[in-house]
Amino acid sequence: MVNRIFNFSAGPAVLPESVLEEARENLLSLGSTGIGICEHSHRGKPFMAVAAEAESLCRQLAGIPDNYKVLFLQGGASLQFSMVPMNFLTADRCADYLVTGAWSEKALQEAKLYGKTHVACTSKDGNYNYIPSEVTYSSNPLYVHFTSNNTIFGTQFSAEPKGVPEGSFLVCDASSDIFCRPIDISRYGLIYAGAQKNLGPSGVTLVIIRDDLVKAGDSKLPTMLQYRTHAENESMYNTPPTFGIYLMMLVFRWIRDQGGLKATEARNRAKADALYNYLDQSALFKPTARKDSRSLMNVTFVTGDEARDNAFIKAAEAAGFSGLKGHRSVGGMRASIYNAFPASGVDALVQFMKDFEAKA
C-alpha cells in the first residue's frame, strides 16, 4: 500500500480510501464480467446498472422529488455558467446574481451574453470575506443564481437566500459543498456541481433540474447544450464519463453507509470547528473569512506576513500536509476538508500549526 499523505487540495480533492480500493479492483474487471469499468460500453447492461444505481442513490441521499431529473454531464460547472442562461434567459428578461466570489463573477459574465442581469448583492467590498445579509432583487427576475460555497475565499451560505421573488426559480452552483449537509431540493429549480470536490473525480458534473425547466429550455440551441437532450436520453445522448459516474456511485454508497447527509454534516462541522477553534485563539494564524460566513469545506487563513506564510507552507509540505497553499489570487493558506477528508488529518494539522507557532 502506498503511503498516503494528508491531501488538503481544493479540487480535484480527497476521495474515500475504500472507494479508491474498490475502484482499483474493478479497473481490471467490473465484478465478474472480465471487462474493466473503463472498458465497458455505456450501452451495456453492466454499466447501465451502475448508472441506474448512481441516480437511485443520489435521489435517496438528497430526497430528490420525482419531478426532478438527475443528469450526469460534462464540461464542469464552468459550462453550466453558460448553459443556464442560454437555455432560459432572453433579451427581455433579467436574471439576478448573488456575487460572493470569483466563480459567481464568472457565472454573471456568461449570463450577460444572453440577457439582462442584476447584482442582487455582493461582498466584493470585503474581498469576498463574507456572505451579505441583505439582498435586493430586481422587480421580476426570471431566476436567482448563487454559489453556495466559495472555495477561494472560504465563505459559505448557511442556508438558501431569503425572499426569492415569487415566480422566479433558484439556481445554485454547489460544486464545492454539494452533499456536505442535507438539502431541500424542492426549493430549487436547478442545482449543478462539478464532482471533483465532494462526489468523485473531475470530468463529470451533476445537474438536478425540475421537469418544467427541462421543457422550458430553448429548443433552438445546439443539441448538446439543451437540458432536454440529456434528460430525454438519461444522460447518454453521447458517451458519458463512465468512470466518473462509477466513482460517484461508489461515493454515494459511502455517504449512505456513513449515515447519510445528516451524519455527514455532523462530521464536517466537527472537523471545521476543530480548526476554527484553534485559529480563533492563535497568536500567529488568523482566519480570513468573517465568523458568520465561514465555510465548512474550505478554511482560509494567514499569518499576516507573506514570507512566513511561505515558510509555513514549505514546512507543512515536508511534513506530509499537501495542498495548503491559498489560491493564487488571494495568497495565504487554505485547508480544504471535504466530506472524505479524515478528522485525523485536521487534528494532525492543528498540532503541526501549534508546533510551528511555538517555534515562531
RANORZI-V217726 format. One line per field, one symbol per residue. phi: phi as a letter, one per 20 degrees, with the letter a starting at -180 (. if undefined). psi: psi as a letter, one per 40 degrees, with the letter a starting at -180 (. if undefined). Layout:
phi: ???
psi: ???
//
This chain:
phi: .ffededeffqgcgdgfffffffgfefebfldfncfgfdfffefggfgfffffgfffgfffemfffeceddddcnmffffgeffffececfedcdecedcrffffffffffffdafccefabdffdllebegedcdeffbffbcdbdfbdffdmdbffbfgemggfnededcedgdbgmeafbegfedebccbfffdddrefoccecdcfgffgfeffeefggfeeffgfffdlmcfcfeffffffffgfffgffgfeonffffffffffffffffffgfdfedecfeefgecfefdcedbbdncfffgfffgfffffendeneffggecmmcbdecfgeffgffffffgffffffffef
psi: hihiihheiehiahihdddddddddeddhhbedehideeiheeidddddddddddddddddefhidfiihihaieaddddddddddddhideiihhhhheaddddddddddeeeaiihhdiifddfffeihidhhhiidgidihhihdhhddefihhdiiiifhiheiihhhhfdeehfeiihgdeeidhhihieedeeaiieihhhhhidddddeiheeiideehddddddefefdahigddddddddddddddddeeaddddddddddddddddddddeiedhhidiideeiiedhhhiieehdddddddddddddefhifehiidedaaihhhgadehidddddddddddddddde.
//
